[in-house]
Amino acid sequence: MAKYILGIDEGTTGARAFVIDDQCTVLGLAASELTQHYPRPGWIEHDPMEILSVQLEVIRAALRQAKLQPSDLTAVALTNQRETGIVWEKDTGRPIYNAVVWASRQTVDVVERWVDKGHGDMIEQRTGLIPDAYYTASKIRFILDAVPGAQERAERGELLAGTVDTWLIWNLTGRKSFVTEYSNASRTMMFNLETREWDDDLLAVYDIPKRMLAEIVPSDTIVGDIGATFGADVPIASNLGDQQAGLFGQAAFAPGQSKMTYGTAGVLNINCGEQPQRIAGLTPSMAWGVQGKVAYEIEGVLFAMGKTMQWLRDDLKLIHAAPDSEWYAGQVPSTDGVYLIPAFTGLSAPDWDPYARAAIIGMSNATTRLHIIRAAVESMVFQTRDVVEAALTGSDNIRIPELRVDGGAVKNNFLCQLQADVLGIPVVRPQIAEATVFGTMLMAGLSTGVFSTLDEVAGMWREDRRFEPNMSRDQADSMYAGWRAARELTKGWARNVPSAG
C-alpha cells in the first residue's frame, strides 16, 4: 500500500505544498505568493497571519490535486525561510508586529550597538555567525523595542518568539507544540554551536527573555500532529531550515559534499561532519540532527539571486517572467563590460557590508536591456564563485570536485553552463530541482519508516544533466576580476551617502 508525505515549504516570496508517494512521485503541488511589505527602504516585512493562511490554502489545494484526504497521509514535513523573526501573544496567538524578514536591514543599528559594546567576538565565538542584521536575534529585539510594553510582557511570559518553523508548528498543532530544531536555531544568533542550546550569556546581552523561546529538538523529531487543523492525527515528522533541507535533498550526507541553491537568495552549503568548521567570511551552522547523530555545515549566503530576477520583472519591467532571462541573456555574446551588483540590502558573504548598495557599472551609450539582463544572470554566477573561493582558500581540507545545484533558476541552462565555466568544475543538476522541500520530505519518510536508511534516501537522488566547463581559465578569470573590481565600488555606499541608506 502506497504511503504519502505532505511537504510544507514556506518561503520568502511564497508558500508551497507538495504531496509525494513513497517513490518520490509528485501527486500534488500548489503555490501562492506572499505579500512583501516595505515600510522603508531596506525594510522587508511579512504578515504572520498571511503566512499561516496562505500556507493552509496551498496545503488544501495540493491535497485536492493529489485526490487525497489528510487521513491518507503518513507524515508531514516542514521547511521554511530562515532567520525571519516573529513575536506573538501566547494566549491569543496574535502577532504583535509584522514578521521581520531575514533580508531586512532595519536592525543594522541594533547589531551595531551590540558590537560597539564589545560583544561582537563573543557572538561570533558562541554562534559561529558574523554579527549582522540578517539573523533573528536583532529582529526580536527590534520588535520588543518597537511595540510599547512588549519587553515587560515578554518578561511576564505573555509573549512567544520564534522563526517561521516555530510559528507554523505552533499553529498546525493547535498551539500544543512550541519547538524549533537544530538547523533553524543555529541561524538565530542565540544558539551555542557547542552546547546546542540557547546561550544564556548572549540572551542577557540581547535582553531577550529565554522563556520566550522554543524548545530545541533534533530535526527528525516527531513534534506533534495536524489533528487540530486538518482533523487527522498525522505526525509532523521533520523540520529543517530551507538551505539545510536542500543539502539533505541533494544527498550530501558525507563531509565535503556540497550544494548551491539558487532561490530568492543563493546559498552554498558544505557538509562538515560532526564538528563545526570556521572559515573567514562564511558561517558555520548545524546541518541537522537525524537518527541520533548531528552534522554541521559551512555556509555562504548571497542575499540576491532570484530576488534580482524579480526586480528585473516587477520593478524595471525588463522581462515578463524569470525564465525569460535565459533567452534574453543569450541574445548578446557578452555584457560588453557591464556588471550588475545586486547589493539591494548590502553585501552578504564573504564581505558582509550592510552599507553596500546595488549598482550597474560599466555602461556606455551602446548598453541595451539585453546587456543588463545578461549582467543580472551573470551576477548569480560570480557571487557563487565568491563563496566557493572563500571556502577553498579558507580551509585545507575542503574540496569541491563538482557543484550540485538546485532551486528554480537551475532550469536555466545558460546559467548552469556559465557557472561551470566560471568555476572550472562540473555543475550537476538533479532530476528533482526542488531539493529543499524534497529534502525535508525524505527526512520525514526516514523518521516514520517510509524509508529505512540514509543509503536508501541517497538512492532517490538522480542526475538530470552535467554541465562541464568549456571556457578557458584566462577568460573566466578576466570576467571574474571585472566583477570583483565592480563589487568593491559598491562597498560603504550608504554610509558615505546617507540618503542612499
C-alpha positions, 0 to 999 in steps of 0.5 A: 500500500502506497504511503504519502508525505505532505511537504510544507515549504514556506518561503520568502516570496511564497508558500508551497505544498507538495504531496509525494508517494513513497517513490518520490512521485509528485501527486500534488503541488500548489503555490501562492505568493506572499505579500512583501511589505516595505515600510522603508527602504531596506525594510522587508516585512511579512504578515504572520497571519498571511503566512499561516493562511496562505500556507493552509490554502496551498496545503488544501489545494495540493491535497485536492490535486493529489485526490487525497484526504489528510487521513491518507497521509503518513507524515508531514514535513516542514521547511521554511525561510530562515532567520525571519523573526516573529513575536506573538501573544501566547494566549491569543496567538496574535502577532504583535508586529509584522514578521521581520524578514531575514533580508531586512536591514532595519536592525543594522543599528541594533547589531551595531550597538551590540558590537560597539559594546564589545560583544561582537567576538563573543557572538561570533565565538558562541554562534559561529555567525558574523554579527549582522542584521540578517539573523533573528536575534536583532529582529526580536529585539527590534520588535520588543523595542518597537511595540510599547510594553512588549519587553515587560510582557515578554518578561511576564511570559505573555509573549512567544518568539520564534522563526517561521518553523516555530510559528507554523508548528505552533499553529498546525498543532493547535498551539500544543507544540512550541519547538524549533530544531537544530538547523533553524536555531543555529541561524538565530544568533542565540544558539551555542554551536557547542552546547546546542542550546540557547546561550544564556550569556548572549540572551542577557546581552540581547535582553531577550527573555529565554522563556520566550523561546522554543524548545530545541529538538533534533530535526527528525523529531516527531513534534506533534500532529495536524489533528487540530487543523486538518482533523487527522492525527498525522505526525509532523515528522521533520523540520529543517531550515530551507538551505539545510533541507536542500543539502539533505535533498541533494544527498550530501550526507558525507563531509565535503559534499556540497550544494548551491541553491539558487532561490530568492537568495543563493546559498552554498552549503558544505557538509562538515561532519560532526564538528563545526568548521570556521572559515573567514567570511562564511558561517558555520551552522548545524546541518541537522540532527537525524537518527541520533547523530548531528552534522554541521555545515559551512555556509555562504549566503548571497542575499540576491539571486532570484530576488534580482530576477524579480526586480528585473520583472516587477520593478524595471519591467525588463522581462515578463517572467524569470525564465525569460532571462535565459533567452534574453541573456543569450541574445548578446555574446557578452555584457560588453563590460557591464556588471550588475551588483545586486547589493539591494540590502548590502553585501552578504558573504564573504564581505558582509557590508550592510552599507553596500548598495546595488549598482550597474557599472560599466555602461556606455551609450551602446548598453541595451536591456539585453546587456543588463539582463545578461549582467543580472544572470551573470551576477548569480554566477560570480557571487557563487564563485565568491563563496566557493573561493572563500571556502577553498582558500579558507580551509585545507581540507575542503574540496569541491570536485563538482557543484550540485545545484538546485532551486528554480533558476537551475532550469536555466541552462545558460546559467548552469553552463556559465557557472561551470565555466566560471568555476572550472568544475562540473555543475550537476543538476538533479532530476528533482530541482526542488531539493529543499522541500524534497529534502525535508520530505525524505527526512520525514519518510526516514523518521516514520519508516517510509524509508529505512536508511540514509543509503536508501534516501541517497538512492532517490537522488538522480542526475538530470544533466552535467554541465562541464566547463568549456571556457578557458581559465584566462577568460573566466578569470578576466570576467571574474576580476571585472566583477570583483573590481565592480563589487568593491565600488559598491562597498560603504555606499550608504554610509558615505551617502546617507540618503542612499541608506 
